[in-house]
Amino acid sequence: MSFLPRPLLAVFAAVVLAGAIVFGASVRVAFSTNPPSGAIVAGSSYGPDGREVAFWTDWRERPEIWAVSTVDGALRPIVDGLADPAWSPTGSWIAFESFEAGNSNIWLVRPDGTGLTQLTQSSTNRTRDSQPAWSPDGKQIVFASNRDRSVGFWIINVDGTGLRSVINPDRPRPWGRPSFSPDGTQIVLSELNCSKGGAGYSCAGSHLLIVNTDGTGLRRLTTEGFGDANPSWGARGILFDSNRLGQGIKMIQPDGTGLQVIPNTVASIKPTWAPDGNKFAFFHDFGIHEFNFLNGSIRPLVEIKGFMIPIDIMLGVPSKTISLKETGRIRVAIIPAPTRRPPLPAFDPVNHLSKTFLTFGRTGDERSLDSCGVEGANVVCQFKTALAGFKPGDTRGILRAWKVNRTPEGKEFSVPVEGRGALQIVP
């Protein structure tokens, strides 16, 4: 399946080098003060049973839709896709934006990655259909589009029939992700604050609107002067991200009352209600997190901080069982791999792995490195079990590092990378 090319991230935190890893010899090292961060994780949508969340990422150096288990954090790829996954209430389909047909359209795919189906038919490569959201009965999808030379929202039946505009195309600049009301009769969306002048529209900030699904009853929900976006309508109220009362997640009632700041969600965006109405997922700092209204807690669902590289934990050992009491060091091999973005060269850890930063453990951020050396084409490192943060029952280890890329002109730039490998932690 084709995809829209997108350059690698261009801006990274500077690395403060306090020591070095010398490949070819086993030496103790010091660590950079700045951990890697970079691979994009965005958007989130719960499956109807709440056991998985679909999201978009470029983890494997191309845009894809993945799912993460809310039970054990297991990850699985679903399909190549440009953005905006939306899981149907029936669980049968995931809608998403794709460039497969040569321009941007809404596509459908089964949660297991089969049944790929194009839903919308944008007419030119300048048309973009994006940000799909399902009606509660799973029969319709609302989406954003600039078709017909206007920027607005449209509704289409899941069988591809019944395409129609939702709001008056003369509205200045509709913007942001739409969301159906729980009863399916209304839609909340965001609109840029715009005024028309001699040179056209001038826009700054955004506010929320509510409209009936037939296009009538358009009304403003929030005031101008702020940046309100990405609403998600649930039984408790309408979640959205905003800079009013500080940047973060807010909630408001459909009648405009009860504005509430969701605690501990500063600099977080794109909230999405869970099916049980007690939790919501949101994007923050290279990952998808979950807020629980029942106890006010927040937990990470998935944090991807670097592009994927292959690793093998306990290389050459059939059993990956590691005892917290008896295994003093965990041996991890970093393995060569082909690139998925020509003309970048294949990943050669001996020559491409940065010598400034390596962490490994339960979350990937644990500073447990003891030594590294070269074994054939692999870089093999030893990590201190006591510093890796593992707990009995863990089945996954995460390694994070930097990869040094070189352009055809010979210019170097670094990107964060990470590898995930299977293991079994016992007491």
DRENBALO-51897 format. One line per 5 residues: number of its first residue (from 1); for each residue x, y, z of C-alpha. Coordinates in steps of 0.2 Angstrom, whole numbers, padded with zeros to 4 digits. Layout:
NUM	X Y Z  ...
***
This chain:
1	0000 0000 0000  0007 0017 -0004  0009 0031 0007  0012 0050 0007  0031 0053 0009
6	0035 0063 0025  0052 0069 0030  0060 0063 0046  0059 0074 0061  0071 0089 0058
11	0073 0096 0076  0080 0086 0090  0086 0091 0108  0105 0094 0109  0115 0080 0117
16	0126 0084 0131  0140 0071 0130  0147 0066 0147  0155 0050 0142  0156 0039 0127
21	0154 0021 0122  0169 0014 0112  0163 0000 0101  0176 -0015 0100  0180 -0014 0119
26	0169 -0016 0134  0170 0000 0144  0159 0009 0157  0150 0024 0151  0142 0040 0157
31	0125 0046 0150  0118 0061 0140  0107 0072 0150  0094 0073 0136  0084 0057 0133
36	0079 0054 0115  0062 0059 0109  0055 0060 0091  0044 0047 0083  0027 0053 0081
41	0012 0045 0090  -0005 0054 0087  -0024 0052 0088  -0032 0039 0098  -0049 0029 0096
46	-0055 0015 0108  -0062 -0001 0102  -0080 -0004 0108  -0075 -0015 0122  -0061 -0003 0128
51	-0048 -0017 0127  -0038 -0008 0113  -0034 0009 0107  -0030 0013 0088  -0018 0027 0085
56	-0007 0034 0071  0012 0033 0071  0028 0034 0060  0037 0022 0072  0043 0011 0057
61	0048 0027 0047  0031 0027 0037  0013 0032 0042  0004 0017 0049  -0012 0014 0060
66	-0008 0003 0075  -0017 -0003 0091  -0011 -0004 0109  -0019 -0016 0122  -0026 -0006 0137
71	-0023 -0022 0147  -0005 -0027 0144  0002 -0013 0132  0004 -0026 0118  0006 -0017 0101
76	0001 -0023 0084  0001 -0015 0067  -0015 -0014 0057  -0013 -0005 0041  -0003 0009 0032
81	-0013 0025 0035  -0010 0043 0034  -0019 0049 0050  -0035 0050 0061  -0040 0032 0065
86	-0058 0031 0071  -0065 0014 0078  -0083 0010 0074  -0095 0008 0088  -0099 -0009 0082
91	-0081 -0014 0081  -0082 -0020 0063  -0072 -0006 0055  -0058 0007 0058  -0060 0023 0048
96	-0044 0033 0044  -0037 0045 0031  -0026 0038 0018  -0016 0043 0002  -0018 0026 -0006
101	-0028 0032 -0021  -0016 0046 -0025  -0025 0059 -0015  -0032 0060 0003  -0048 0050 0006
106	-0057 0042 0020  -0054 0023 0020  -0061 0008 0030  -0051 -0007 0037  -0056 -0022 0048
111	-0047 -0021 0065  -0037 -0036 0059  -0030 -0027 0044  -0041 -0035 0031  -0056 -0028 0020
116	-0047 -0012 0015  -0061 -0001 0007  -0061 0016 0000  -0076 0026 0007  -0074 0044 0000
121	-0069 0049 -0018  -0061 0066 -0018  -0059 0072 -0035  -0042 0080 -0036  -0025 0079 -0027
126	-0029 0096 -0019  -0044 0089 -0010  -0042 0082 0007  -0054 0071 0017  -0049 0069 0035
131	-0054 0067 0053  -0067 0054 0052  -0079 0051 0067  -0093 0038 0068  -0111 0041 0073
136	-0116 0031 0088  -0126 0018 0078  -0111 0015 0067  -0121 0019 0051  -0113 0036 0046
141	-0096 0045 0047  -0094 0064 0048  -0077 0071 0041  -0068 0087 0037  -0065 0091 0019
146	-0060 0105 0007  -0070 0098 -0007  -0081 0110 -0018  -0068 0124 -0014  -0074 0126 0004
151	-0067 0120 0020  -0081 0111 0030  -0089 0095 0037  -0098 0082 0027  -0108 0066 0032
156	-0108 0050 0022  -0116 0033 0025  -0104 0019 0029  -0109 0011 0012  -0103 0026 0003
161	-0120 0034 -0001  -0129 0049 0005  -0114 0061 0004  -0120 0079 0010  -0113 0095 0018
166	-0116 0097 0036  -0114 0116 0039  -0116 0131 0028  -0100 0132 0016  -0101 0151 0019
171	-0094 0149 0036  -0077 0157 0036  -0065 0143 0042  -0072 0127 0050  -0058 0118 0058
176	-0054 0103 0069  -0060 0086 0073  -0079 0083 0074  -0088 0072 0086  -0106 0066 0087
181	-0117 0068 0102  -0121 0052 0111  -0139 0052 0104  -0133 0055 0086  -0143 0070 0083
186	-0129 0084 0084  -0111 0086 0080  -0098 0097 0090  -0084 0104 0080  -0072 0118 0081
191	-0070 0134 0070  -0056 0146 0067  -0059 0164 0073  -0059 0173 0057  -0063 0190 0050
196	-0064 0195 0032  -0053 0209 0026  -0047 0216 0010  -0034 0202 0007  -0047 0188 0012
201	-0049 0180 0029  -0038 0183 0044  -0039 0170 0057  -0033 0168 0075  -0038 0155 0088
206	-0053 0144 0087  -0070 0140 0096  -0082 0126 0097  -0099 0125 0088  -0113 0113 0089
211	-0125 0109 0074  -0139 0097 0071  -0134 0083 0059  -0146 0090 0046  -0136 0107 0046
216	-0149 0117 0056  -0147 0124 0074  -0129 0130 0072  -0124 0138 0089  -0108 0143 0097
221	-0103 0133 0112  -0087 0142 0118  -0081 0160 0116  -0068 0168 0105  -0051 0173 0111
226	-0044 0156 0114  -0039 0140 0105  -0052 0127 0107  -0050 0111 0096  -0052 0092 0095
231	-0069 0090 0104  -0075 0073 0110  -0093 0071 0115  -0097 0059 0129  -0111 0056 0142
236	-0101 0066 0155  -0099 0081 0143  -0088 0087 0129  -0069 0086 0131  -0058 0097 0121
241	-0040 0104 0121  -0038 0123 0124  -0027 0137 0130  -0041 0144 0141  -0036 0143 0159
246	-0019 0136 0154  -0015 0124 0140  -0022 0107 0142  -0038 0096 0142  -0055 0105 0147
251	-0073 0098 0148  -0089 0108 0145  -0107 0104 0145  -0117 0105 0129  -0127 0120 0135
256	-0110 0129 0138  -0110 0128 0157  -0098 0119 0169  -0081 0123 0161  -0069 0111 0170
261	-0050 0110 0169  -0045 0092 0169  -0030 0090 0181  -0013 0085 0176  -0016 0087 0157
266	-0005 0102 0154  0001 0103 0136  -0010 0088 0131  -0021 0087 0116  -0034 0077 0106
271	-0044 0069 0120  -0055 0054 0116  -0069 0046 0127  -0068 0028 0132  -0083 0017 0129
276	-0087 0016 0148  -0087 0035 0149  -0076 0034 0164  -0059 0037 0155  -0052 0046 0140
281	-0036 0044 0130  -0026 0059 0125  -0009 0063 0117  0005 0070 0127  0024 0070 0125
286	0026 0056 0111  0013 0045 0118  -0005 0040 0121  -0010 0042 0140  -0027 0038 0149
291	-0036 0048 0162  -0047 0039 0174  -0062 0050 0181  -0065 0037 0195  -0048 0040 0204
296	-0040 0055 0194  -0026 0044 0189  -0016 0045 0173  -0007 0031 0165  0003 0029 0149
301	-0004 0017 0136  0010 0018 0124  0025 0029 0123  0036 0028 0107  0051 0039 0108
306	0061 0034 0093  0060 0025 0076  0060 0006 0076  0076 -0004 0076  0078 -0023 0079
311	0085 -0030 0095  0087 -0048 0102  0087 -0049 0121  0099 -0063 0127  0105 -0066 0110
316	0108 -0085 0106  0099 -0091 0122  0083 -0100 0118  0075 -0095 0134  0072 -0077 0137
321	0069 -0080 0156  0078 -0067 0167  0078 -0069 0186  0078 -0052 0196  0089 -0061 0209
326	0100 -0072 0199  0103 -0063 0183  0115 -0048 0186  0117 -0043 0168  0105 -0043 0153
331	0113 -0045 0136  0105 -0036 0122  0110 -0037 0103  0106 -0022 0092  0104 -0029 0074
336	0106 -0023 0056  0090 -0019 0047  0085 -0012 0030  0079 0005 0029  0061 0009 0024
341	0065 0026 0018  0076 0026 0003  0089 0034 -0001  0094 0032 0018  0106 0017 0020
346	0101 0002 0029  0104 0002 0048  0121 -0004 0052  0123 -0003 0071  0142 -0003 0071
351	0143 0012 0061  0126 0021 0063  0122 0019 0082  0127 0035 0091  0139 0033 0105
356	0131 0046 0116  0116 0037 0123  0109 0020 0127  0095 0016 0140  0086 -0001 0142
361	0073 -0008 0154  0054 -0009 0158  0050 0008 0150  0065 0011 0140  0071 0026 0150
366	0081 0016 0163  0099 0021 0164  0105 0003 0166  0120 0002 0154  0136 -0006 0159
371	0146 -0010 0143  0145 -0012 0124  0155 -0021 0111  0155 -0027 0093  0150 -0045 0089
376	0151 -0047 0070  0138 -0036 0062  0129 -0033 0079  0132 -0021 0093  0130 -0031 0110
381	0127 -0022 0126  0126 -0027 0144  0113 -0019 0155  0112 -0020 0174  0096 -0030 0179
386	0095 -0021 0196  0094 -0004 0187  0082 -0009 0173  0066 -0007 0183  0058 -0024 0178
391	0045 -0032 0189  0040 -0051 0190  0028 -0055 0175  0035 -0042 0163  0037 -0049 0145
396	0045 -0035 0136  0061 -0024 0137  0063 -0008 0128  0080 -0001 0122  0082 0018 0117
401	0097 0026 0108  0102 0038 0094  0105 0033 0075  0117 0044 0065  0110 0046 0047
406	0120 0053 0033  0112 0061 0017  0119 0058 0000  0129 0074 0001  0137 0067 0017
411	0129 0078 0030  0125 0070 0046  0109 0071 0057  0104 0060 0072  0087 0053 0075
416	0081 0044 0091  0078 0025 0089  0071 0011 0100  0070 -0008 0100  0057 -0019 0109
421	0061 -0037 0113  0053 -0052 0121  0058 -0058 0138  0051 -0066 0154  0055 -0058 0171
426	0054 -0070 0186  0058 -0066 0204
***
